[in-house]
């Protein structure tokens, strides 16, 4: 009897968590996706954004599958994160005083994780200018450093 009550409480808690995760995914999907151009060669430049910081949401693999947002890349990352998928996003400075959050394609998950890890060792990556693009089918993000005169 006690086991049944405990199991029921566990199931209710898991369902509550899934509802929260569904809400998180729905909010992430409502974000505009960052416009990332395809370039033809290394001479061309992708699109440069003023990134204030990275952002991400962690959601279970199960709830991601429900929403059809599991990619081959994110399945590979499950080994690192257990049963959760990181949904990447960035905060972009738009205009003089406005910051907007944009969703990134899942191919930028590793980049987002790397930025977060670097910042844990107290290296301030942001705000920074970052060039995003697709070259030969591969998405990239490069920090843009301006030469001092």
MDTraj code that builds the backbone (N, CA, C; nanometers):
import mdtraj as md
import numpy as np

residues = "UNK UNK UNK UNK UNK UNK UNK UNK UNK UNK UNK UNK UNK UNK UNK UNK UNK UNK UNK UNK UNK UNK UNK UNK UNK UNK UNK UNK UNK UNK UNK UNK UNK UNK UNK UNK UNK UNK UNK UNK UNK UNK UNK UNK UNK UNK UNK UNK UNK UNK UNK UNK UNK UNK UNK UNK UNK UNK UNK UNK UNK UNK UNK UNK UNK UNK UNK UNK UNK UNK UNK UNK UNK UNK UNK UNK UNK UNK UNK UNK UNK UNK UNK UNK UNK UNK UNK UNK UNK UNK UNK UNK UNK UNK UNK UNK UNK UNK UNK UNK UNK UNK UNK UNK UNK UNK UNK UNK UNK UNK UNK UNK UNK UNK UNK UNK UNK UNK UNK UNK UNK UNK UNK UNK UNK UNK UNK UNK UNK UNK UNK UNK UNK UNK UNK UNK UNK UNK UNK UNK UNK UNK UNK UNK UNK UNK UNK UNK UNK".split()
xyz = np.array([
    [0.0812, -0.1197, 0.0000],
    [0.0000, 0.0000, 0.0000],
    [0.0863, 0.1272, 0.0000],
    [0.1862, 0.1302, 0.0885],
    [0.2762, 0.2452, 0.0967],
    [0.3549, 0.2596, -0.0331],
    [0.3956, 0.1451, -0.0909],
    [0.4705, 0.1472, -0.2156],
    [0.3873, 0.2076, -0.3278],
    [0.2589, 0.1705, -0.3331],
    [0.1703, 0.2242, -0.4364],
    [0.1552, 0.3753, -0.4242],
    [0.1400, 0.4251, -0.3015],
    [0.1291, 0.5691, -0.2793],
    [0.2571, 0.6393, -0.3220],
    [0.3695, 0.5808, -0.2844],
    [0.4994, 0.6393, -0.3200],
    [0.5167, 0.6410, -0.4716],
    [0.4828, 0.5287, -0.5378],
    [0.4928, 0.5224, -0.6829],
    [0.4025, 0.6257, -0.7495],
    [0.2830, 0.6415, -0.6956],
    [0.1893, 0.7392, -0.7505],
    [0.2452, 0.8804, -0.7358],
    [0.3038, 0.9115, -0.6194],
    [0.3641, 1.0427, -0.5983],
    [0.4797, 1.0672, -0.6945],
    [0.5600, 0.9644, -0.7164],
    [0.6725, 0.9750, -0.8094],
    [0.6205, 1.0010, -0.9508],
    [0.5187, 0.9264, -0.9919],
    [0.4600, 0.9449, -1.1249],
    [0.4016, 1.0852, -1.1406],
    [0.3342, 1.1349, -1.0367],
    [0.2776, 1.2694, -1.0422],
    [0.3874, 1.3749, -1.0547],
    [0.4957, 1.3561, -0.9821],
    [0.6083, 1.4498, -0.9879],
    [0.6734, 1.4465, -1.1266],
    [0.6899, 1.3279, -1.1838],
    [0.7474, 1.3157, -1.3177],
    [0.6585, 1.3835, -1.4219],
    [0.5264, 1.3669, -1.4100],
    [0.4338, 1.4311, -1.5032],
    [0.4390, 1.5826, -1.4893],
    [0.4509, 1.6312, -1.3665],
    [0.4632, 1.7751, -1.3412],
    [0.5896, 1.8288, -1.4094],
    [0.7013, 1.7558, -1.3958],
    [0.8270, 1.7961, -1.4595],
    [0.8153, 1.7959, -1.6113],
    [0.7463, 1.6949, -1.6670],
    [0.7279, 1.6898, -1.8126],
    [0.6462, 1.8097, -1.8615],
    [0.5456, 1.8499, -1.7850],
    [0.4655, 1.9671, -1.8222],
    [0.5527, 2.0919, -1.8248],
    [0.6385, 2.1066, -1.7243],
    [0.7300, 2.2207, -1.7194],
    [0.8230, 2.2170, -1.8406],
    [0.8781, 2.0992, -1.8711],
    [0.9684, 2.0863, -1.9853],
    [0.8968, 2.1158, -2.1167],
    [0.7723, 2.0718, -2.1288],
    [0.6951, 2.1016, -2.2509],
    [0.6800, 2.2524, -2.2678],
    [0.6556, 2.3214, -2.1581],
    [0.6424, 2.4666, -2.1610],
    [0.7751, 2.5314, -2.2038],
    [0.8862, 2.4790, -2.1510],
    [1.0188, 2.5313, -2.1864],
    [1.0436, 2.5135, -2.3358],
    [1.0145, 2.3949, -2.3893],
    [1.0353, 2.3698, -2.5322],
    [0.9455, 2.4609, -2.6158],
    [0.8200, 2.4743, -2.5761],
    [0.7282, 2.5597, -2.6521],
    [0.7779, 2.7036, -2.6535],
    [0.8301, 2.7530, -2.5406],
    [0.8868, 2.8886, -2.5365],
    [1.0088, 2.8985, -2.6272],
    [1.0954, 2.7969, -2.6255],
    [1.2152, 2.7965, -2.7098],
    [1.1762, 2.7952, -2.8572],
    [1.0767, 2.7146, -2.8923],
    [1.0319, 2.7080, -3.0317],
    [0.9669, 2.8387, -3.0781],
    [0.9112, 2.9168, -2.9859],
    [0.8503, 3.0452, -3.0219],
    [0.9550, 3.1516, -3.0530],
    [1.0780, 3.1321, -3.0025],
    [1.1837, 3.2287, -3.0320],
    [1.2119, 3.2306, -3.1814],
    [1.2453, 3.3487, -3.2334],
    [1.2887, 3.3560, -3.3735],
    [1.4242, 3.2866, -3.3829],
    [1.4433, 3.2109, -3.4917],
    [1.5733, 3.1467, -3.5098],
    [1.6701, 3.2502, -3.5665],
    [1.7911, 3.2502, -3.5149],
    [1.8941, 3.3426, -3.5608],
    [1.9186, 3.3191, -3.7096],
    [1.9183, 3.4265, -3.7860],
    [1.9421, 3.4157, -3.9308],
    [2.0896, 3.3854, -3.9547],
    [2.1150, 3.2719, -4.0185],
    [2.2523, 3.2275, -4.0421],
    [2.2689, 3.2013, -4.1920],
    [2.3492, 3.2849, -4.2598],
    [2.3621, 3.2710, -4.4045],
    [2.4571, 3.1577, -4.4451],
    [2.4363, 3.1090, -4.5650],
    [2.5283, 3.0131, -4.6254],
    [2.6244, 3.0928, -4.7116],
    [2.7532, 3.0686, -4.6917],
    [2.8533, 3.1377, -4.7737],
    [2.9169, 3.0379, -4.8700],
    [2.9697, 3.0913, -4.9807],
    [3.0223, 3.0038, -5.0868],
    [3.1683, 2.9656, -5.0679],
    [3.2445, 3.0542, -5.0001],
    [3.3877, 3.0264, -4.9827],
    [3.4393, 3.1023, -4.8606],
    [3.5647, 3.0787, -4.8251],
    [3.6200, 3.1400, -4.7034],
    [3.6461, 3.2898, -4.7178],
    [3.6371, 3.3416, -4.8396],
    [3.6550, 3.4850, -4.8596],
    [3.5294, 3.5604, -4.8154],
    [3.4138, 3.4987, -4.8333],
    [3.2884, 3.5618, -4.7921],
    [3.2779, 3.5631, -4.6396],
    [3.1943, 3.6514, -4.5902],
    [3.1740, 3.6647, -4.4463],
    [3.0296, 3.6271, -4.4156],
    [3.0128, 3.5547, -4.3054],
    [2.8777, 3.5216, -4.2598],
    [2.8133, 3.6455, -4.2008],
    [2.7182, 3.6287, -4.1137],
    [2.6513, 3.7427, -4.0505],
    [2.7102, 3.7635, -3.9114],
    [2.7450, 3.8884, -3.8823],
    [2.8068, 3.9225, -3.7540],
    [2.7002, 3.9826, -3.6619],
    [2.6920, 3.9260, -3.5419],
    [2.5961, 3.9709, -3.4414],
    [2.6706, 4.0169, -3.3167],
    [2.6114, 4.1135, -3.2470],
    [2.6612, 4.1547, -3.1160],
    [2.5947, 4.0650, -3.0117],
    [2.6674, 3.9639, -2.9666],
    [2.6134, 3.8664, -2.8724],
    [2.6420, 3.9136, -2.7301],
    [2.5353, 3.9267, -2.6525],
    [2.5488, 3.9661, -2.5124],
    [2.5849, 3.8465, -2.4257],
    [2.5263, 3.7311, -2.4570],
    [2.5615, 3.6069, -2.3880],
    [2.4861, 3.4916, -2.4523],
    [2.5319, 3.3709, -2.4206],
    [2.4591, 3.2522, -2.4655],
    [2.3512, 3.2215, -2.3622],
    [2.2576, 3.1418, -2.4054],
    [2.1477, 3.1025, -2.3190],
    [2.1135, 2.9591, -2.3581],
    [2.0568, 2.8851, -2.2679],
    [2.0173, 2.7489, -2.3043],
    [1.9133, 2.6961, -2.2071],
    [1.8433, 2.5971, -2.2548],
    [1.7443, 2.5278, -2.1737],
    [1.7780, 2.3798, -2.1771],
    [1.7708, 2.3132, -2.0632],
    [1.7911, 2.1686, -2.0582],
    [1.6555, 2.1004, -2.0489],
    [1.6317, 2.0079, -2.1403],
    [1.5034, 1.9379, -2.1461],
    [1.5307, 1.7901, -2.1690],
    [1.4460, 1.7050, -2.1134],
    [1.4666, 1.5608, -2.1269],
    [1.4549, 1.5152, -2.2717],
    [1.5270, 1.4094, -2.3033],
    [1.5231, 1.3498, -2.4364],
    [1.3797, 1.3114, -2.4720],
    [1.3082, 1.2582, -2.3765],
    [1.1706, 1.2129, -2.3990],
    [1.0809, 1.3274, -2.4473],
    [1.0877, 1.4419, -2.3799],
    [1.0031, 1.5548, -2.4169],
    [1.0500, 1.6153, -2.5500],
    [1.1804, 1.6155, -2.5761],
    [1.2312, 1.6620, -2.7064],
    [1.1781, 1.5737, -2.8191],
    [1.1776, 1.4434, -2.7963],
    [1.1257, 1.3521, -2.8979],
    [0.9777, 1.3773, -2.9236],
    [0.9007, 1.4073, -2.8184],
    [0.7586, 1.4395, -2.8341],
    [0.7384, 1.5578, -2.9288],
    [0.8311, 1.6529, -2.9241],
    [0.8202, 1.7736, -3.0059],
    [0.8966, 1.7621, -3.1383],
    [0.9569, 1.6464, -3.1639],
    [1.0271, 1.6245, -3.2903],
    [1.1517, 1.7087, -3.3077],
    [1.2210, 1.7393, -3.1994],
    [1.3401, 1.8243, -3.2123],
    [1.4684, 1.7528, -3.1717],
    [1.4715, 1.6243, -3.1914],
    [1.5952, 1.5500, -3.1658],
    [1.6681, 1.5363, -3.2995],
    [1.7940, 1.5751, -3.3005],
    [1.8745, 1.5592, -3.4211],
    [1.9821, 1.4541, -3.3947],
    [2.0487, 1.4123, -3.4993],
    [2.1593, 1.3170, -3.4847],
    [2.2645, 1.3766, -3.3918],
    [2.2916, 1.5046, -3.4091],
    [2.3918, 1.5737, -3.3277],
    [2.3528, 1.5719, -3.1798],
    [2.2257, 1.6004, -3.1506],
    [2.1841, 1.6043, -3.0106],
    [2.1842, 1.4652, -2.9490],
    [2.1587, 1.3604, -3.0298],
    [2.1666, 1.2238, -2.9764],
    [2.3095, 1.1919, -2.9352],
    [2.4075, 1.2413, -3.0129],
    [2.5479, 1.2203, -2.9775],
    [2.5799, 1.2885, -2.8449],
    [2.5199, 1.4047, -2.8199],
    [2.5472, 1.4804, -2.6986],
    [2.4828, 1.4194, -2.5750],
    [2.3910, 1.3271, -2.5924],
    [2.3278, 1.2632, -2.4768],
    [2.4298, 1.1922, -2.3890],
    [2.5367, 1.1415, -2.4501],
    [2.6395, 1.0743, -2.3715],
    [2.7014, 1.1702, -2.2703],
    [2.7111, 1.2976, -2.3057],
    [2.7713, 1.3980, -2.2186],
    [2.6724, 1.4414, -2.1117],
    [2.5457, 1.4589, -2.1491],
    [2.4489, 1.5202, -2.0603],
    [2.3496, 1.4223, -1.9996],
    [2.3716, 1.2940, -2.0111],
    [2.2762, 1.1989, -1.9564],
    [2.1521, 1.1920, -2.0417],
    [2.0379, 1.2160, -1.9822],
    [1.9116, 1.2026, -2.0547],
    [1.8536, 1.3387, -2.0953],
    [1.9358, 1.4442, -2.0948],
    [1.8853, 1.5769, -2.1259],
    [1.9498, 1.6323, -2.2521],
    [1.8732, 1.7168, -2.3213],
    [1.9205, 1.7847, -2.4422],
    [1.9306, 1.9331, -2.4107],
    [2.0390, 1.9962, -2.4521],
    [2.0549, 2.1392, -2.4349],
    [1.9980, 2.2087, -2.5587],
    [1.9050, 2.3002, -2.5387],
    [1.8457, 2.3779, -2.6474],
    [1.9158, 2.5134, -2.6490],
    [2.0003, 2.5399, -2.7502],
    [2.0843, 2.6597, -2.7486],
    [2.0118, 2.7864, -2.7959],
    [2.0530, 2.8976, -2.7368],
    [2.0004, 3.0286, -2.7746],
    [2.1063, 3.1338, -2.7446],
    [2.0856, 3.2538, -2.7978],
    [2.1758, 3.3657, -2.7701],
    [2.0942, 3.4915, -2.7457],
    [2.1515, 3.5802, -2.6652],
    [2.0944, 3.7130, -2.6455],
    [2.1724, 3.8084, -2.7355],
    [2.1006, 3.8753, -2.8256],
    [2.1628, 3.9604, -2.9271],
    [2.1249, 4.1057, -2.9016],
    [2.2263, 4.1928, -2.9062],
    [2.1990, 4.3357, -2.8951],
    [2.1449, 4.3828, -3.0297],
    [2.0233, 4.4370, -3.0252],
    [1.9569, 4.4851, -3.1462],
    [1.9340, 4.6341, -3.1279],
    [1.9956, 4.7133, -3.2098],
    [1.9831, 4.8574, -3.1911],
    [2.0669, 4.9035, -3.0729],
    [2.0342, 5.0212, -3.0225],
    [2.1177, 5.0789, -2.9177],
    [2.0910, 5.0227, -2.7788],
    [1.9628, 5.0016, -2.7458],
    [1.9301, 4.9641, -2.6079],
    [1.8422, 4.8404, -2.5968],
    [1.8305, 4.7628, -2.7008],
    [1.7394, 4.6484, -2.6966],
    [1.8171, 4.5177, -2.7126],
    [1.7788, 4.4183, -2.6327],
    [1.8392, 4.2851, -2.6414],
    [1.7266, 4.1859, -2.6653],
    [1.7465, 4.0976, -2.7642],
    [1.6466, 3.9964, -2.7956],
    [1.7104, 3.8583, -2.7891],
    [1.6307, 3.7613, -2.7469],
    [1.6776, 3.6222, -2.7420],
    [1.6386, 3.5528, -2.8723],
    [1.7336, 3.4795, -2.9293],
    [1.7115, 3.4040, -3.0526],
    [1.7464, 3.2575, -3.0296],
    [1.6705, 3.1728, -3.0932],
    [1.6969, 3.0290, -3.0897],
    [1.8098, 3.0000, -3.1885],
    [1.8996, 2.9101, -3.1489],
    [2.0048, 2.8624, -3.2387],
    [1.9698, 2.7218, -3.2868],
    [2.0114, 2.6858, -3.4078],
    [1.9941, 2.5462, -3.4507],
    [2.0689, 2.4531, -3.3548],
    [2.0210, 2.3307, -3.3415],
    [2.0837, 2.2345, -3.2498],
    [2.2299, 2.2074, -3.2837],
    [2.2706, 2.2348, -3.4070],
    [2.4118, 2.2163, -3.4438],
    [2.5047, 2.3075, -3.3636],
    [2.4499, 2.4099, -3.2990],
    [2.5313, 2.5006, -3.2178],
    [2.5337, 2.4614, -3.0705],
    [2.4813, 2.3458, -3.0370],
    [2.4783, 2.3010, -2.8982],
    [2.6195, 2.2935, -2.8393],
    [2.7117, 2.2313, -2.9116],
    [2.8491, 2.2189, -2.8602],
    [2.9131, 2.3550, -2.8398],
    [2.8875, 2.4486, -2.9315],
    [2.9432, 2.5831, -2.9191],
    [2.8904, 2.6488, -2.7925],
    [2.7616, 2.6345, -2.7678],
    [2.6985, 2.6915, -2.6477],
    [2.7589, 2.6309, -2.5201],
    [2.7759, 2.4990, -2.5196],
    [2.8354, 2.4309, -2.4042],
    [2.9783, 2.4796, -2.3823],
    [3.0547, 2.4909, -2.4895],
    [3.1937, 2.5363, -2.4800],
    [3.2004, 2.6770, -2.4220],
    [3.1159, 2.7668, -2.4705],
    [3.1135, 2.9041, -2.4171],
    [3.0802, 2.9041, -2.2683],
    [2.9811, 2.8260, -2.2293],
    [2.9427, 2.8196, -2.0877],
    [3.0570, 2.7655, -2.0025],
    [3.1257, 2.6637, -2.0509],
    [3.2379, 2.6064, -1.9755],
    [3.3529, 2.7051, -1.9617],
    [3.3825, 2.7767, -2.0692],
    [3.4906, 2.8761, -2.0635],
    [3.4564, 2.9850, -1.9620],
    [3.3319, 3.0260, -1.9596],
    [3.2922, 3.1313, -1.8648],
    [3.2983, 3.0841, -1.7195],
    [3.2922, 2.9520, -1.6957],
    [3.3023, 2.9027, -1.5575],
    [3.4426, 2.9217, -1.5000],
    [3.5420, 2.9393, -1.5868],
    [3.6775, 2.9644, -1.5375],
    [3.7078, 3.1146, -1.5378],
    [3.5987, 3.1928, -1.5318],
    [3.6055, 3.3374, -1.5186],
    [3.6739, 3.4068, -1.6354],
    [3.6495, 3.3551, -1.7561],
    [3.6921, 3.4223, -1.8781],
    [3.5665, 3.4841, -1.9380],
    [3.5663, 3.6152, -1.9504],
    [3.4488, 3.6842, -2.0038],
    [3.4522, 3.6832, -2.1559],
    [3.3697, 3.5976, -2.2147],
    [3.3610, 3.5918, -2.3604],
    [3.2662, 3.6981, -2.4157],
    [3.1718, 3.7380, -2.3338],
    [3.0663, 3.8259, -2.3822],
    [3.0592, 3.9517, -2.2979],
    [3.0115, 4.0611, -2.3570],
    [2.9597, 4.0736, -2.4928],
    [3.0727, 4.0674, -2.5956],
    [3.0401, 4.0107, -2.7123],
    [3.1356, 3.9971, -2.8223],
    [3.0629, 3.9974, -2.9549],
    [3.1396, 4.0309, -3.0574],
    [3.0880, 4.0156, -3.1937],
    [3.1200, 3.8729, -3.2368],
    [3.0194, 3.8051, -3.2923],
    [3.0368, 3.6671, -3.3361],
    [2.9818, 3.6542, -3.4775],
    [3.0619, 3.5928, -3.5629],
    [3.0195, 3.5671, -3.7004],
    [2.9599, 3.4271, -3.7080],
    [2.8378, 3.4190, -3.7589],
    [2.7700, 3.2912, -3.7794],
    [2.7558, 3.2672, -3.9289],
    [2.7725, 3.1425, -3.9684],
    [2.7538, 3.1091, -4.1088],
    [2.7521, 2.9591, -4.1305],
    [2.7275, 2.9242, -4.2557],
    [2.7321, 2.7848, -4.2997],
    [2.8254, 2.7810, -4.4196],
    [2.9282, 2.6995, -4.4108],
    [3.0245, 2.6841, -4.5192],
    [3.0403, 2.5357, -4.5482],
    [3.0186, 2.4999, -4.6728],
    [3.0278, 2.3598, -4.7163],
    [2.9420, 2.2684, -4.6282],
    [2.8221, 2.3166, -4.5929],
    [2.7278, 2.2369, -4.5155],
    [2.7527, 2.2326, -4.3659],
    [2.8584, 2.2976, -4.3187],
    [2.8902, 2.2969, -4.1749],
    [2.8636, 2.4342, -4.1148],
    [2.7904, 2.4353, -4.0048],
    [2.7613, 2.5602, -3.9350],
    [2.8819, 2.5982, -3.8489],
    [2.9092, 2.7290, -3.8426],
    [3.0204, 2.7744, -3.7593],
    [2.9823, 2.9026, -3.6860],
    [3.0573, 2.9304, -3.5795],
    [3.0465, 3.0553, -3.5050],
    [3.1890, 3.0955, -3.4679],
    [3.2312, 3.2119, -3.5150],
    [3.3663, 3.2608, -3.4884],
    [3.3603, 3.3957, -3.4185],
    [3.4395, 3.4104, -3.3140],
    [3.4488, 3.5395, -3.2475],
    [3.5240, 3.6354, -3.3394],
    [3.4780, 3.7606, -3.3444],
    [3.5389, 3.8627, -3.4298],
    [3.6146, 3.9586, -3.3386],
    [3.7432, 3.9651, -3.3609],
    [3.8262, 4.0538, -3.2812],
    [3.8694, 4.1702, -3.3681],
    [3.8471, 4.2911, -3.3198],
    [3.8843, 4.4082, -3.3953],
    [4.0271, 4.4485, -3.3604],
    [4.1007, 4.4885, -3.4628],
    [4.2381, 4.5303, -3.4405],
    [4.2388, 4.6675, -3.3732],
    [4.3251, 4.6805, -3.2747],
    [4.3393, 4.8096, -3.2076],
    [4.4386, 4.8935, -3.2878],
    [4.4102, 5.0211, -3.2995],
    [4.4978, 5.1085, -3.3790],
    [4.5875, 5.1885, -3.2910],
])
top = md.Topology()
chain = top.add_chain()
for i, resn in enumerate(residues, 1):
    res = top.add_residue(resn, chain, resSeq=i)
    for name in ("N", "CA", "C"):
        top.add_atom(name, md.element.get_by_symbol(name[0]), res)
traj = md.Trajectory(xyz[None], top)
